[in-house]
Amino acid sequence: RREPLALINLKKKNEETGEEELASRLGHCKAKATRHIFLIRHSQYNVDGRADKDRTLTPLGREQAELTGQRLASLGLKFDQIIHSSMTRATETTEIISKHLPGVKKISTDLLREGAPIEPDPPVSHWKPEAVQYYEDGARIEAAFRNFIHRADAKQEEDSYEIFVCHANVIRYIVCRALQFPPEGWLRMSLNNGSITHLVIRPNGRVALRTLGDTGFMPPDKITRT
């Protein structure tokens, strides 16, 4: 999904038709539609769980997911799909949200699992994972960015609206990469549980951030950042 000119082998250009053929071939590679990416952070969960299967949503977390689902449904958009992290808290959040969006297909992926994307700058004292985590998780989360955050396919005719339910570290890293900001600054952002971050990707590849970590639809006593 790079610039159309980068997808054409100029050496094969027909010398007789010249620019006309080039324009035609470029037309087949150009995106026509806009992609709307909704990045949802999972709801509050049991942080004391030893294994992932034990880190289930709390009662408040389930309420938060209901509120997020209601908010997404109220937008009146035709959502194409929900892609979610395979971790328990993201899967449970997706199940609750999807009740408010009947008929929208759900896809689970390991690429969006939580992790340490890149060493933050400036560093923080309260969070220092092993260096190997940055190499393992960072490569995976970068792969998630490249796989999911790009301009529309040239064959896509209409604008699309897609939901991604995952984790704070993943969302913050994706936002930095999508806006071409230094990715080392990802930890300077803070995201509430069940929050909505909205990215827009235009056909020319330009990206705009409509909202970051929106929870204005939740009552103040329901907002958390665990």
C-alpha positions as CSV (number, residue, x, y, z in Angstrom):
1,R,0.0,0.0,0.0
2,R,2.8,2.3,-0.8
3,E,2.8,5.3,-3.2
4,P,1.3,4.1,-6.5
5,L,4.4,5.1,-8.5
6,A,6.5,2.8,-6.3
7,L,4.3,-0.2,-7.3
8,I,5.0,0.2,-11.1
9,N,8.0,-1.2,-12.9
10,L,8.9,1.8,-15.0
11,K,11.3,-0.2,-17.2
12,K,8.3,-2.0,-18.6
13,K,6.6,1.2,-19.8
14,N,5.4,1.0,-23.4
15,E,7.5,3.5,-25.4
16,E,4.7,4.1,-27.9
17,T,1.9,5.0,-25.5
18,G,4.3,6.7,-23.0
19,E,2.6,8.8,-20.4
20,E,-0.9,7.6,-21.2
21,E,-0.1,4.1,-20.3
22,L,1.7,5.2,-17.2
23,A,-1.4,7.2,-16.1
24,S,-3.6,4.2,-16.7
25,R,-1.3,1.9,-14.7
26,L,-1.1,4.4,-11.9
27,G,-4.9,4.5,-11.8
28,H,-5.1,0.8,-11.0
29,C,-2.8,1.3,-8.0
30,K,-4.3,4.4,-6.5
31,A,-6.4,4.0,-3.4
32,K,-9.9,5.6,-3.7
33,A,-11.4,5.1,-0.3
34,T,-10.7,6.4,3.2
35,R,-10.2,4.0,6.1
36,H,-11.4,4.9,9.6
37,I,-9.6,3.0,12.3
38,F,-11.1,2.8,15.8
39,L,-8.6,1.6,18.4
40,I,-10.3,0.5,21.6
41,R,-8.4,-0.2,24.8
42,H,-9.8,-3.2,26.7
43,S,-11.8,-2.5,29.9
44,Q,-10.7,-2.8,33.5
45,Y,-9.5,-6.3,34.4
46,N,-8.2,-8.4,37.3
47,V,-4.6,-7.3,37.5
48,D,-3.8,-9.9,40.2
49,G,-4.4,-12.8,37.8
50,R,-1.3,-14.9,37.5
51,A,-1.9,-16.2,34.0
52,D,-3.7,-14.5,31.0
53,K,-6.8,-16.7,31.5
54,D,-7.1,-15.4,35.0
55,R,-7.0,-11.7,34.0
56,T,-10.7,-11.4,33.3
57,L,-12.8,-8.3,33.3
58,T,-14.0,-6.9,36.6
59,P,-17.6,-6.0,37.0
60,L,-16.7,-2.4,36.4
61,G,-14.8,-3.5,33.3
62,R,-17.9,-5.2,31.9
63,E,-19.9,-2.0,32.5
64,Q,-17.2,0.0,30.7
65,A,-17.3,-2.4,27.7
66,E,-21.1,-2.0,27.5
67,L,-20.7,1.8,27.5
68,T,-18.1,1.6,24.8
69,G,-20.3,-0.7,22.7
70,Q,-23.2,1.7,23.1
71,R,-21.1,4.6,22.0
72,L,-19.8,2.9,18.9
73,A,-23.4,1.8,18.0
74,S,-24.6,5.4,18.5
75,L,-22.2,6.7,15.8
76,G,-24.5,5.1,13.2
77,L,-21.5,3.8,11.1
78,K,-21.5,0.6,9.1
79,F,-18.5,-1.2,10.7
80,D,-16.8,-3.7,8.6
81,Q,-15.0,-5.9,11.2
82,I,-13.7,-6.1,14.7
83,I,-10.1,-7.3,15.0
84,H,-9.0,-8.0,18.5
85,S,-6.1,-9.2,20.6
86,S,-6.2,-12.9,21.6
87,M,-5.6,-12.0,25.2
88,T,-8.5,-12.7,27.6
89,R,-9.3,-9.1,28.6
90,A,-9.4,-8.0,25.0
91,T,-11.5,-11.0,23.9
92,E,-14.0,-10.4,26.7
93,T,-14.2,-6.7,25.9
94,T,-14.8,-7.6,22.2
95,E,-17.6,-10.0,23.1
96,I,-19.5,-7.3,25.0
97,I,-19.0,-4.6,22.4
98,S,-20.1,-6.9,19.6
99,K,-23.5,-7.4,21.2
100,H,-24.2,-3.7,20.3
101,L,-22.9,-4.3,16.7
102,P,-24.8,-7.4,15.5
103,G,-23.5,-8.9,12.3
104,V,-20.0,-7.4,12.4
105,K,-17.5,-10.2,12.1
106,K,-14.8,-10.7,14.7
107,I,-11.2,-11.8,14.1
108,S,-8.7,-12.7,16.7
109,T,-5.0,-12.1,16.3
110,D,-1.8,-12.6,18.3
111,L,-0.2,-9.6,16.7
112,L,-2.2,-7.2,18.8
113,R,-1.3,-8.8,22.2
114,E,0.2,-6.5,24.9
115,G,3.9,-6.0,25.1
116,A,6.9,-3.7,25.2
117,P,7.0,-2.0,21.8
118,I,10.2,0.1,22.1
119,E,12.3,1.5,24.9
120,P,10.5,4.7,26.0
121,D,12.3,8.1,25.9
122,P,12.5,9.5,28.5
123,P,12.7,6.3,30.6
124,V,10.4,5.7,33.6
125,S,11.4,4.2,36.9
126,H,8.2,2.2,37.5
127,W,8.3,0.1,34.3
128,K,11.5,-1.6,33.2
129,P,11.0,-4.8,31.3
130,E,13.9,-7.0,30.3
131,A,15.7,-5.8,27.2
132,V,14.8,-9.0,25.4
133,Q,11.1,-8.0,25.6
134,Y,11.7,-5.0,23.4
135,Y,13.2,-7.3,20.7
136,E,10.4,-9.9,20.9
137,D,7.4,-7.7,21.5
138,G,8.7,-4.8,19.4
139,A,9.0,-6.8,16.2
140,R,5.5,-8.2,16.7
141,I,3.9,-4.9,17.4
142,E,5.7,-3.3,14.5
143,A,4.3,-6.1,12.3
144,A,0.8,-5.3,13.6
145,F,1.3,-1.7,12.6
146,R,2.5,-2.6,9.1
147,N,-0.2,-5.2,8.6
148,F,-3.2,-3.2,9.8
149,I,-2.4,0.5,9.5
150,H,-2.2,1.5,5.8
151,R,-4.2,3.2,3.1
152,A,-7.1,1.4,1.5
153,D,-6.5,-1.3,-1.1
154,A,-6.9,0.1,-4.6
155,K,-9.9,-2.3,-5.1
156,Q,-11.8,-0.8,-2.2
157,E,-14.5,1.5,-3.5
158,E,-16.2,2.7,-0.4
159,D,-14.9,4.2,2.9
160,S,-14.5,1.5,5.6
161,Y,-14.9,1.6,9.4
162,E,-12.9,-0.9,11.4
163,I,-12.6,-1.6,15.1
164,F,-9.4,-2.9,16.8
165,V,-9.7,-4.0,20.4
166,C,-6.3,-4.3,22.0
167,H,-4.0,-2.7,24.6
168,A,-2.6,0.7,25.7
169,N,1.0,0.0,24.7
170,V,0.0,-1.2,21.3
171,I,-2.4,1.7,20.7
172,R,0.1,4.3,21.8
173,Y,2.9,2.9,19.6
174,I,0.5,2.6,16.6
175,V,-0.5,6.3,17.0
176,C,3.1,7.4,17.1
177,R,4.0,5.4,14.0
178,A,0.9,6.4,12.1
179,L,1.5,10.1,12.7
180,Q,5.2,9.7,11.9
181,F,6.2,10.9,15.4
182,P,9.2,9.4,17.2
183,P,7.9,6.1,18.4
184,E,10.0,6.3,21.6
185,G,7.5,8.9,22.9
186,W,4.7,6.3,23.1
187,L,4.7,6.2,26.9
188,R,4.0,10.0,27.1
189,M,0.3,9.3,26.3
190,S,-2.2,7.9,28.7
191,L,-5.3,5.9,27.8
192,N,-8.4,5.1,29.9
193,N,-10.0,1.6,29.9
194,G,-12.6,1.2,27.2
195,S,-11.4,4.4,25.5
196,I,-11.8,5.1,21.7
197,T,-8.9,6.4,19.6
198,H,-9.9,7.3,16.0
199,L,-7.4,7.4,13.1
200,V,-8.3,8.4,9.6
201,I,-6.2,7.2,6.6
202,R,-6.8,9.1,3.4
203,P,-6.3,7.6,-0.1
204,N,-3.1,9.7,-0.5
205,G,-1.7,8.1,2.7
206,R,-2.1,11.0,4.9
207,V,-3.2,10.2,8.5
208,A,-5.2,12.3,10.9
209,L,-6.0,11.7,14.6
210,R,-9.6,12.5,15.3
211,T,-9.7,11.4,18.9
212,L,-7.2,10.0,21.4
213,G,-8.4,7.9,24.3
214,D,-11.9,9.3,24.3
215,T,-14.1,8.3,27.3
216,G,-16.3,11.3,27.4
217,F,-19.3,9.0,27.0
218,M,-18.6,7.4,30.4
219,P,-19.7,8.8,33.8
220,P,-16.7,10.1,35.8
221,D,-17.1,7.3,38.4
222,K,-16.7,4.6,35.7
223,I,-13.4,5.9,34.3
224,T,-10.2,3.9,35.1
225,R,-6.7,3.4,33.7
226,T,-5.6,0.1,35.1
